[in-house]
Amino acid sequence: MLPVAIASLLFGFATNMDNFSVAVSYGLRRYRMGWLGNVLIAALSGGSTFLAMGLGEWVQQYVPLIWAQRFGSGLLMVMGASALTRCAASPAVQGGEG
């Protein structure tokens, strides 16, 4: 039971850090979001997480663990390569301007 509690706490911390970075981004742009917008974003975030976890529970019945690990690792590598490619292709990086 303790590993599940620790995993839940770490997941909650990661989710809150993600929300914090979005809030800082909006704050730097001087964009003010109302109470209803915040509730809607929180509900959509929580709902999509709940659905993704449910889908993961269902998929694990049919997909071996090693395949899931390899797929997840590959997905993270593709996302990282995509981010690096977009960063390298941006005009600010190519022109040397900062």
Backbone as a ProteinNet text record, in pm:
[ID]
protein_1_A
[PRIMARY]
MLPVAIASLLFGFATNMDNFSVAVSYGLRRYRMGWLGNVLIAALSGGSTFLAMGLGEWVQQYVPLIWAQRFGSGLLMVMGASALTRCAASPAVQGGEG
[TERTIARY]
81.5	0	85.8	199.7	285.7	339.6	384	431.1	322	197.2	87.9	69.7	79.2	65.2	178.6	299.1	413.1	397.8	356.6	335.7	226.6	120.7	12.3	61.4	141	195	288.2	373.8	464.7	387.6	283.1	201.7	130.5	76.9	13	110.9	231.4	334.3	369.3	387	420.3	307.9	184.3	70	64.6	86.4	83.8	199.1	315	426.7	394.1	326.1	284.6	186.6	89.4	-7.8	60.4	159.6	232	305.9	366.8	439.5	343.9	225.4	125.1	81.5	60.7	19.1	126.7	251.6	360.8	364.6	346.6	345.8	235	114.5	3.5	31.8	90.7	121.6	222.9	322	422.3	361.9	259.7	191.8	83	67.3	-35.3	-176.5	-194.9	-325.9	-395.1	-511.8	-587.9	-699	-703.5	-805.2	-902	-1030.1	-1132.2	-1143.3	-1226.6	-1247.4	-1303.9	-1400.7	-1464.4	-1364.3	-1277.3	-1174.6	-1079.5	-1040.8	-952.6	-1020.1	-1147.4	-1220.7	-1234.3	-1261.3	-1274.8	-1143.9	-1033.9	-903.3	-871.9	-899.5	-874.2	-960.7	-1088	-1177.7	-1133.2	-1094.8	-1048.6	-918.3	-828.4	-701.4	-724.6	-806.1	-835.4	-910.2	-1008	-1085.3	-1000.4	-913.1	-828.2	-728.4	-678.2	-589.1	-662.6	-784.9	-866	-891.5	-928	-952.1	-824.6	-711.7	-585.9	-545.3	-567.1	-532.7	-625.9	-752.2	-845.8	-810.2	-772.6	-730.2	-603.6	-511.7	-390.2	-418.8	-514.2	-554.4	-609.6	-688.4	-747.7	-640.8	-550.2	-447.8	-350	-322.9	-224.7	-269.5	-397	-444.9	-401.1	-371.9	-343.5	-199.8	-129.4	5.3	105.8	207.9	310.9	383.5	429.1	494	614.9	695.4	816.3	780.6	671.4	628.1	585.3	512.9	468.3	587.2	686.9	805.9	881.7	895.4	966.4	889.4	757.9	676.2	686.9	678	688.9	825.1	930	1065.4	1081.2	1030.8	1038.7	960.5	843.8	762.4	834.3	895.8	971.1	1089.9	1156.5	1269.7	1223.4	1111.5	1058.6	1018	954.2	914.3	1037.1	1140.3	1263.1	1331.8	1339.3	1401.1	1321.6	1190.3	1105.4	1128.6	1138.1	1162.9	1298.9	1400.2	1534	1537	1465.6	1460.5	1393.1	1280.6	1212	1297.2	1368.7	1455.1	1569.6	1629.4	1740	1694.1	1568.1	1516.8	1461.9	1454.3	1397.7	1494.6	1442.7	1527.3	1622.8	1582.2	1667.7	1795.3	1786.6	1902.1	1991.2	1931.4	2009.9	2079.8	2011.8	2069.9	2168.7	2174.3	2265.4	2218.8	2094.2	2042	1986.6	1996.5	1945.9	1865.5
-119.4	0	125.7	120.5	238.2	281.1	187.8	231.9	303.7	260.9	327	468.4	485.2	617.8	709.9	657.7	738.3	775.2	679.9	708	813.4	804.8	903.1	1041.9	1049.9	1179.3	1237.2	1154.4	1202.3	1246.6	1172.5	1210.1	1342.8	1359.4	1485.5	1601.2	1580	1684.5	1721	1621.3	1647.7	1722.9	1686.2	1754.9	1899.3	1923.5	2060.5	2143.2	2082.8	2156.4	2193.5	2106.1	2136.6	2253.5	2249.4	2358.4	2488.8	2479.6	2598.3	2662.5	2580.6	2636.9	2705.3	2649.8	2714.4	2846.6	2849.1	2972.5	3080.1	3041.8	3139.4	3193.5	3105.9	3149.1	3250.9	3222.3	3317.4	3447.1	3436	3555.1	3644.9	3584.7	3664.1	3736.2	3679.6	3742.9	3840.3	3854.1	3940.2	3898.9	3769.9	3715.8	3672.9	3725.2	3691.4	3593.7	3484.2	3384.1	3385.6	3379.4	3381.2	3249.9	3252.2	3136.2	3019.2	3046.2	2939.8	2874.7	2954.6	2900.2	2807.6	2846.2	2760.6	2628.8	2635.7	2513.9	2423.8	2482.9	2405	2335.7	2406.3	2347.1	2234.3	2256.7	2152.5	2029.4	2050.9	1937.9	1860.2	1931.2	1862.9	1787.7	1847.7	1782.4	1656.3	1668.5	1551.9	1444.1	1484.2	1386.9	1313.6	1386.5	1320	1226.6	1265.3	1176.3	1049.8	1065.8	951.2	857.4	913.7	829.9	760.8	832.2	772.1	657.8	674.7	567.1	447.1	473.7	364.8	290.8	366.1	303.8	221.6	273.1	198.1	67.1	70.9	-52	-154.6	-107.2	-196.6	-251.6	-165.6	-206.3	-305.4	-291.7	-380.7	-526.7	-549.6	-687.6	-753.4	-672.5	-725.3	-702.5	-609.6	-574.9	-615.2	-691.6	-728	-604.1	-612.6	-499.7	-448.9	-537.7	-494	-411.2	-444.7	-366.5	-227.5	-221	-91.5	-5.4	-65.9	9	59.8	-24.5	17.2	124.1	110.5	211.9	345.1	342.2	464.7	530.7	449.7	503.1	564.2	494.6	546.9	675.4	681.5	802.6	921	899.5	1007	1051.6	956.4	993.3	1073.5	1035.3	1109.2	1250.6	1262.2	1394.9	1482.3	1425	1500.2	1542.4	1451.5	1485.2	1592.9	1585.1	1686.6	1824	1827.4	1954.8	2011.5	1925.6	1972.2	2021.4	1952.1	1992.8	2128.4	2147.8	2277.1	2388.1	2358.1	2458.5	2496.5	2397.9	2424.5	2498.3	2480.7	2543.6	2684.2	2726.6	2859.3	2967.6	3079.5	3187.4	3245.7	3252.6	3311.4	3229.8	3098.7	3013.4	3018.8	3018.2	3020.1	3153	3262.5	3394.3	3437.8	3365.2	3401	3521.2	3559.1	3672.9	3624.1	3701.5	3657.8	3760.3
0	0	0	67.7	75.6	-61	-148.7	-281.3	-361.2	-347.6	-418.7	-365.4	-233.6	-173.8	-218	-222.4	-266.2	-413.8	-495.9	-637.8	-656.7	-577.7	-587.4	-548.1	-442.4	-400.9	-506.8	-564.1	-668.9	-792.6	-828.7	-943.9	-917.4	-797.9	-762.3	-765.4	-717.5	-720.8	-864.2	-949.8	-1090.2	-1159.9	-1132.3	-1192.3	-1147.4	-1019.2	-968.8	-1024.8	-1044	-1103.9	-1248.2	-1319.9	-1456.1	-1455.9	-1366.9	-1356.9	-1316	-1228.8	-1185.9	-1302.8	-1388.1	-1502.6	-1600.3	-1617.9	-1704	-1642.8	-1511.9	-1443.6	-1455	-1440.6	-1454.1	-1596.7	-1695	-1834.5	-1859.6	-1809.4	-1825.6	-1750.2	-1633	-1554.3	-1623.5	-1686.2	-1757.4	-1877.4	-1934.1	-2048.1	-2002.5	-1870.8	-1811.2	-1852.3	-1868.8	-1903	-1774.8	-1751.8	-1631.4	-1667.4	-1592.3	-1616.3	-1498.2	-1528.3	-1424.8	-1349.8	-1247.2	-1162.1	-1241.9	-1327.2	-1405.1	-1501.5	-1561.5	-1650.3	-1577	-1456.1	-1376	-1340.2	-1303.6	-1268.8	-1391.5	-1506.2	-1628.8	-1664.6	-1655.7	-1685.9	-1588.1	-1460	-1359.8	-1386	-1421.3	-1447.9	-1571.7	-1676.6	-1797.8	-1773	-1697	-1665.9	-1583.1	-1479.9	-1395.9	-1471.1	-1552.7	-1630.2	-1731.7	-1800.3	-1899.3	-1831.4	-1714.8	-1640.2	-1597.5	-1548.5	-1506.9	-1624.5	-1740.6	-1858.6	-1905.6	-1902.8	-1945.4	-1853.6	-1724.2	-1631.1	-1650.5	-1676.9	-1704.3	-1831.6	-1934.7	-2060	-2038.9	-1957.2	-1926.2	-1854.9	-1762.2	-1693.4	-1792.7	-1888.8	-1987.8	-2082.6	-2128.7	-2224.4	-2161.7	-2031.8	-1969.2	-1968.9	-1990.8	-2000.5	-2131.1	-2232.3	-2366.2	-2412.8	-2350.6	-2395.8	-2288.1	-2325.2	-2226.6	-2173.2	-2049.7	-1983	-2061.3	-2115.9	-2187.7	-2310.7	-2376.8	-2493	-2449.6	-2339.2	-2288.3	-2248.7	-2184.8	-2146.3	-2268.9	-2368.5	-2490.7	-2565.6	-2571.6	-2638.4	-2565.7	-2433.6	-2354.8	-2370.2	-2368.5	-2387	-2525.1	-2625.4	-2762	-2779	-2718.2	-2725.5	-2661.4	-2546.1	-2481.5	-2566.6	-2631.2	-2717	-2838.1	-2898.3	-3012.8	-2971.1	-2854.8	-2807	-2780.4	-2721	-2695.6	-2823.5	-2920	-3048.7	-3120.6	-3111.5	-3173.5	-3110.4	-2978.8	-2910.2	-2947.4	-2953.8	-2991.4	-3136.2	-3224.8	-3365.6	-3380.5	-3309.9	-3317.4	-3259.2	-3153	-3091.1	-3184.9	-3248.8	-3340.3	-3465.2	-3504.4	-3625	-3599.8	-3474.1	-3446.4	-3492.1	-3540.4	-3592.9	-3489	-3365	-3262.1	-3242	-3253.6	-3235.8	-3359.3	-3478.1	-3600.9	-3621.1	-3590.7	-3613.8	-3507.7	-3397.3	-3290.8	-3209.5	-3226.5	-3151.5	-3020.1	-2917.1	-2789.7	-2730.4
[MASK]
++++++++++++++++++++++++++++++++++++++++++++++++++++++++++++++++++++++++++++++++++++++++++++++++++

